[in-house]
Amino acid sequence: MENQGSIFDLCAFGAHPDDVELFAGGTIAKSVAQGKHVSLVDLTRGELGSRGTGETRAVESAAAQKVLGIQHRENLDLGDGFFEVNETSLNAVVEVLRRLRPKIVLANALEDRHPDHGRGAELVHRAAFLSGLAKIETCDSVTGKMQLPWRPQAVYHGIQDRWREPSIVFDISGFEEVKAQAIAAYVTQFYQPEEAPGTPQTPISTPEFLMHLKARDAAMGRLVGVKSGEGFEVKRPPVVDDLGMLG
């Protein structure tokens, strides 16, 4: 098999539909505007959520995809709340990484309120390493052909519900509204002024949560002297060969 180059500049993984929009919606919107090829992979359908269903969240994630301008989105359906970092789930993510061949990967927070977030972070981080090992054999789920190894250049972990000190901050100034519109596509998950009586309330369904998101982006931006930012952590320091690349 001949060597293959990358297909996507960026691939963002989220444990649930709406995760990526929350921790990297501005980063994705800006990357798309910069002409980058962006893909998004949801690890589960979010079917255990107190609000909505797996089916409604599929419709909402498709709407959010259009808002952000993402070229490709898919769902691995690994099991909301029950997926583990095991051979089955690792191979599923390895297959996707080898098929999409992203340069950069975004993943969930290393630790967060929802246990799926930290587990999803570990799953993607480990799979990104294993994806580069030639002795691990996988078949392309679309073509059925054997896949070549592929290892992304870097994995960046978003910051979600809990505050964590970022390793880097991505400037999303000017893309705050696009991010807000993508989040608003999840009408079952977030605050709606008029809701049916008895609608379950969750930590993310209050108007205060949306205010928290905006305040956090502003706080991240303030750390680096811009209007708004999204923070990311890394397990391995990024490499640069020109100090001018650092802000």
C-alpha positions as CSV (number, residue, x, y, z in Angstrom):
1,M,0.0,0.0,0.0
2,E,1.3,3.4,-0.9
3,N,1.8,6.2,1.7
4,Q,-1.1,8.5,2.1
5,G,-1.2,12.1,3.2
6,S,-3.7,13.7,5.6
7,I,-7.3,14.2,4.6
8,F,-8.4,16.5,7.4
9,D,-6.5,19.3,9.0
10,L,-8.5,18.9,12.2
11,C,-10.7,16.2,13.7
12,A,-12.6,16.9,16.9
13,F,-13.8,14.0,19.1
14,G,-16.5,14.4,21.7
15,A,-18.0,11.9,24.1
16,H,-21.5,13.3,23.4
17,P,-23.1,15.3,20.6
18,D,-22.7,19.0,21.8
19,D,-19.4,18.4,23.6
20,V,-17.3,19.7,20.8
21,E,-19.5,22.7,20.2
22,L,-19.1,23.6,23.9
23,F,-15.4,23.3,24.2
24,A,-14.2,24.0,20.7
25,G,-17.1,25.6,18.7
26,G,-15.2,28.8,18.1
27,T,-12.0,27.0,17.2
28,I,-13.8,24.9,14.7
29,A,-15.7,27.8,13.2
30,K,-12.6,29.9,12.8
31,S,-10.6,26.9,11.4
32,V,-13.3,26.4,8.7
33,A,-13.2,30.1,7.9
34,Q,-9.5,29.8,7.5
35,G,-10.1,27.2,4.8
36,K,-9.1,24.1,6.8
37,H,-10.8,20.8,6.3
38,V,-12.5,19.8,9.6
39,S,-14.2,16.6,10.7
40,L,-16.1,15.8,13.9
41,V,-16.6,12.4,15.6
42,D,-19.1,11.8,18.4
43,L,-18.2,8.8,20.5
44,T,-21.8,8.2,21.6
45,R,-25.4,9.3,20.8
46,G,-25.9,10.9,24.2
47,E,-28.9,8.6,24.6
48,L,-28.8,8.6,28.4
49,G,-29.2,12.4,28.7
50,S,-32.1,13.6,31.0
51,R,-33.3,15.8,28.1
52,G,-33.9,14.7,24.6
53,T,-33.1,11.3,23.0
54,G,-30.4,9.8,20.8
55,E,-32.7,10.5,17.8
56,T,-33.3,14.2,18.7
57,R,-29.6,14.7,19.3
58,A,-28.8,13.3,15.9
59,V,-31.0,15.9,14.3
60,E,-29.5,18.6,16.5
61,S,-25.9,17.6,15.7
62,A,-26.7,17.7,12.0
63,A,-28.0,21.3,12.4
64,A,-24.9,22.3,14.4
65,Q,-22.7,20.8,11.7
66,K,-24.3,23.1,9.1
67,V,-23.8,26.1,11.4
68,L,-20.1,25.4,11.9
69,G,-19.5,24.4,8.2
70,I,-18.0,21.0,9.2
71,Q,-17.3,18.9,6.1
72,H,-17.8,15.5,7.8
73,R,-19.4,14.2,11.0
74,E,-20.1,10.7,12.2
75,N,-21.1,8.9,15.4
76,L,-19.4,5.8,16.7
77,D,-22.3,4.9,19.0
78,L,-20.0,3.3,21.6
79,G,-22.6,3.5,24.4
80,D,-23.4,6.6,26.4
81,G,-22.3,6.2,30.0
82,F,-20.9,2.7,29.5
83,F,-18.1,2.9,26.9
84,E,-14.7,1.9,28.3
85,V,-11.2,2.3,27.2
86,N,-10.8,-1.2,25.9
87,E,-9.8,-3.1,22.8
88,T,-13.1,-2.7,21.1
89,S,-13.4,1.1,21.6
90,L,-9.7,1.7,20.9
91,N,-9.9,-0.2,17.6
92,A,-13.1,1.8,16.7
93,V,-11.2,5.1,17.2
94,V,-8.1,3.8,15.5
95,E,-10.2,2.9,12.4
96,V,-11.6,6.4,12.2
97,L,-8.2,8.1,12.7
98,R,-6.7,6.0,9.9
99,R,-9.7,6.6,7.6
100,L,-9.9,10.4,8.2
101,R,-6.1,10.9,8.7
102,P,-6.3,14.3,10.6
103,K,-3.2,16.3,11.3
104,I,-4.5,17.6,14.6
105,V,-7.0,16.0,17.0
106,L,-9.2,17.7,19.6
107,A,-10.6,15.7,22.4
108,N,-12.6,16.0,25.7
109,A,-11.2,17.4,28.9
110,L,-8.7,15.3,30.8
111,E,-10.9,15.5,33.8
112,D,-14.4,16.9,34.2
113,R,-17.8,16.7,36.0
114,H,-19.1,14.1,33.6
115,P,-17.1,10.9,33.8
116,D,-17.5,10.2,30.1
117,H,-15.4,13.3,29.3
118,G,-12.3,12.1,31.0
119,R,-12.8,8.6,29.8
120,G,-13.3,9.9,26.2
121,A,-10.1,12.0,26.5
122,E,-8.1,8.9,27.5
123,L,-9.7,6.8,24.8
124,V,-8.8,9.3,22.0
125,H,-5.3,10.0,23.4
126,R,-4.4,6.3,23.5
127,A,-6.0,5.5,20.1
128,A,-4.0,8.4,18.5
129,F,-0.8,6.6,19.6
130,L,-1.9,3.1,18.7
131,S,-3.1,4.3,15.3
132,G,0.6,4.8,14.4
133,L,1.6,1.2,15.1
134,A,2.0,-0.9,12.0
135,K,1.4,-4.2,13.8
136,I,-2.2,-3.2,14.7
137,E,-4.3,-4.2,11.7
138,T,-7.6,-2.5,10.9
139,C,-9.9,-2.5,7.9
140,D,-11.5,0.7,6.5
141,S,-15.2,0.5,7.6
142,V,-16.2,2.2,4.3
143,T,-14.0,0.4,1.7
144,G,-13.1,-2.8,3.5
145,K,-9.5,-2.3,2.6
146,M,-6.6,-2.8,5.0
147,Q,-5.5,0.5,6.5
148,L,-2.1,2.1,6.8
149,P,-0.9,3.4,10.1
150,W,-1.6,7.1,10.8
151,R,-0.6,9.1,13.9
152,P,-1.8,12.7,14.3
153,Q,0.8,15.4,14.9
154,A,-0.9,16.4,18.2
155,V,-3.9,15.9,20.5
156,Y,-5.3,18.9,22.3
157,H,-7.8,18.4,25.1
158,G,-10.6,21.0,25.6
159,I,-11.7,22.6,28.8
160,Q,-15.3,21.9,29.6
161,D,-17.4,22.2,32.8
162,R,-14.6,22.6,35.3
163,W,-11.9,25.3,35.0
164,R,-8.5,23.9,34.1
165,E,-5.4,25.9,33.4
166,P,-4.8,25.8,29.6
167,S,-1.6,24.9,27.9
168,I,-2.6,27.0,24.9
169,V,-5.4,29.4,24.1
170,F,-6.9,29.6,20.7
171,D,-8.2,33.1,19.8
172,I,-11.9,32.9,18.8
173,S,-12.6,36.6,18.7
174,G,-15.2,37.3,16.1
175,F,-16.6,33.8,16.1
176,E,-18.5,33.9,19.4
177,E,-21.9,34.2,17.7
178,V,-21.3,31.2,15.4
179,K,-20.4,29.2,18.4
180,A,-23.5,30.3,20.2
181,Q,-25.7,29.4,17.2
182,A,-24.1,25.9,17.0
183,I,-24.8,25.4,20.7
184,A,-28.4,26.7,20.3
185,A,-29.0,24.0,17.7
186,Y,-29.3,21.6,20.6
187,V,-32.7,22.8,21.6
188,T,-33.4,19.8,23.9
189,Q,-30.2,20.3,25.9
190,F,-30.0,24.0,26.8
191,Y,-32.1,26.7,28.2
192,Q,-35.3,27.6,26.4
193,P,-37.4,30.6,27.6
194,E,-40.6,28.6,27.1
195,E,-40.4,24.9,28.1
196,A,-43.2,22.4,28.8
197,P,-44.0,22.0,32.5
198,G,-42.1,19.2,34.1
199,T,-39.2,19.4,31.6
200,P,-36.2,17.9,33.5
201,Q,-33.6,20.5,34.6
202,T,-29.9,19.7,34.4
203,P,-26.6,21.5,35.2
204,I,-26.4,22.7,31.6
205,S,-30.1,23.6,31.0
206,T,-30.1,26.8,33.0
207,P,-29.5,30.3,31.6
208,E,-26.6,30.7,34.0
209,F,-24.8,27.9,32.2
210,L,-24.8,29.8,28.9
211,M,-23.6,32.9,30.8
212,H,-20.8,30.7,32.3
213,L,-19.7,29.6,28.8
214,K,-19.4,33.2,27.6
215,A,-17.6,34.3,30.7
216,R,-15.1,31.4,30.5
217,D,-14.3,32.2,26.9
218,A,-13.8,35.8,27.9
219,A,-11.6,34.7,30.8
220,M,-9.5,32.5,28.5
221,G,-9.1,35.4,26.1
222,R,-8.0,37.7,28.9
223,L,-5.2,35.3,29.8
224,V,-3.6,36.0,26.4
225,G,-4.9,39.5,25.7
226,V,-7.7,38.8,23.2
227,K,-11.5,39.2,23.4
228,S,-12.4,35.5,23.5
229,G,-10.5,32.3,23.6
230,E,-10.8,28.5,24.0
231,G,-8.3,26.8,26.2
232,F,-6.7,23.4,25.5
233,E,-4.4,21.2,27.5
234,V,-1.7,18.9,26.1
235,K,0.0,15.8,27.6
236,R,3.0,16.4,25.3
237,P,4.4,20.0,24.8
238,P,3.9,21.3,21.3
239,V,7.1,21.7,19.2
240,V,8.0,24.9,17.4
241,D,11.1,25.8,15.3
242,D,10.5,29.6,15.3
243,L,9.8,31.6,18.5
244,G,7.8,34.0,16.4
245,M,5.1,31.3,16.2
246,L,4.4,31.9,19.9
247,G,2.2,34.8,20.9
